[in-house]
Structures are given as C-alpha cells and as structure tokens.
Amino acid sequence: MQTPAMRALFGFIGAAISVLVFHQAMWEALHLLALPGMGMPPPYPTDPIPPFGIPRILNLCFWGGLYGIVFGLLLPRLTAPLWLCGLILGIIAALVGLLVVPAIKGLPVGAGWPLGWVRSLLINGFWGLGVGIILPLMLRPKPRFA
C-alpha cells in the first residue's frame, strides 16, 4: 500500500479527474434532459468565482480534490467495495453542499427541496462513484519484472 502522502495526492488527482469526467457527465445529462425544475446550464462552466475570478470548473475540481484527499487517506480503513464508498462520499459532499455551505455563507439551509436536492445528489453521487472507480486504478500496484 502507498504512503498516506501518496494516497492523499492520488486522491486529489483522482477526485479532480472525476469532476471533469463523471460530475460533468451527469451535469450534461441533466442539461440535455432539461427536466422541469432540474435543468442545468451547459457543463464545464467557466464563469468567474469571487473573490479571485477562478473559473467555476477549476473551483469544482479543487473542492472535489479536497474530498479526494480525505477519501485517499481513509482508503485503508474502507471495507466496503470502493465504488460504494465513493457513492457515499458523493452523498456526503452533496449534503455538505446543501446544509453546511449555505449556513457558512448566511444563505437559507437546504433550499431547493426536493428537486434541487435530487439534482445535487445525482451530480455529486455520480462524482463520488467516479472517485471510487478512478482512485483504485491509480493506486493499483505495478507488476514487478525480475
């Protein structure tokens, strides 16, 4: 097994990749389906995020990567299949985004019930599933040749 620092690094990278692939794939699916109350703008948003004007997609990759660090560090303790652990990670991230982040920003907590919650759980759950698939592939031991 890799060192904690390597698991944290690969966790960050794997989670950022999952944002670009899995998170944005579900975002695109919701954008194309345009279901009432669950519509999304086009994926890979580049609108600037205050205070530094970082493109939104990079902001999403950064925050996803921070969750990936925690996932990578906890990896040796996880006993369930990693895809399931990743799905749970995505649900936790969605709940934090719905309940904790608005409270910190002084916004209404849990707003958007029920469709906003469904949308967030779909997008973040799919992202977490991606983390649970990508990270083990990155950490797989390399075969040794004599």
N, C-alpha and C positions, 0 to 999 in steps of 0.2 A: 504494500500500500504506500502511496506517496506521502510526503510530509504534509503537515497541516498547511504550510505556506503554499505548497504546490496545489493542494486541493482547493484552497481559497482562490488562487489565481485562476485555475481552470474553471472553478465555479463562476467567477466573474465573467470570464470569456464565454463559457457555455450559456450562461443566462442572457448575456448581451446578444449572442447569436440567436437564441430562442426568441428574443424580442423581434429581431429582424425577420425571422422565418415564421415561427408559429403564431406569435402575438399579432403580427401584421397580416398573416393569412386569415385569421378569424376576423380581424378588423375589415379586411377586404370582402370577406363573405358577407358580413353584416352590411357593408356598404352596397354590395351588388344586390342583396336581397331587398334592401330598403323596406324592411318590415315596419309597420306603423309603431312609432314610439321607440324603435331600436335602430333607426338609421344612423349611419356614421358618415363623416366626411371621407374623402379618399385616404388610403393608407399612406404611410411614410410622410407624416406631416412635418413640414419644415418651418412652421410659424415660430417666431422667436418667443422664448420663455424668459420673463423677467427674473432677476434683475440684470443678467449678463447677456441676454439675447441669444442663448443657446438654442439651436433648432430642437423642436419638440421630440423628434425621433432620437436624437442623441441623449436628451434628458431621460427618455424612457429606457434606453439602453443602460445608462448609468444606474438608475434606480433598480432596474431589473438585475444588473450586475451585483449590486449590494446584497440583494436577496440571494443571489447565486453564491456569494462568499459564505453566507451563513449555511446554505444548503451543502456546500462543499465541506465545510468544517464539521457538520453533523453527519456526513456520509457514513463514517464507520459505525455509528450508533443506529442507523436506519436498518430495520429488519424486514420491512415490507418490500414488495417489488418497487424499484426506483421510479418507474413511471407513475405508480400510485402515490408515492411520496412526493413526486413533482406536482401531481394534480392537487394534492393537499397544500403544497407550497403556494400554488396559484390561487387557491381558495383563500388562504390566509392573506396573501397580497391584496386580493380583491376586498376582503373585509377591512383590512387596514386602510385601503384607499377610500372606502365608503364610510368608515366610522371614526378613524383616528385622524387622518389628514384634514378632513373638514373641521374637526374640533380645534386642531392646532391653528388653522387659518381663520378661525372665527366664523365659519360658514355653517349652515344647517347640517347636522349629522344625519346620515342615512337618507339623504334626499334622493329623489328619483325612484322611489319604491313604486311598483315592483319591476318595471321594465328596465330602468337604469341598473338595477341590481343584477338582473338576468344578463344584460349586456356585459357588465363588468365581470361577472362570474364566468361567462363564456370566454371572453378575451383573455383574462388572467388565468383561468383554468387551462386553456389551451397552451398558453405560455409556459405554465408550470409543467404540463405534460411534456413539452419540448425540452425543458431543463432536465427532467427525469430520463429522457431518451439521449440527449446530447452529452451530458456530463459523463455518464459511464463509458461512452465511446471514446471520450477524450482521455480518460484515466485508465483505459484497458492496458495491462502490462504488455510491453513489446516482447515478441518472441526473441530468445537468445539463440544465436547460432555459434557453435563451437569452432 
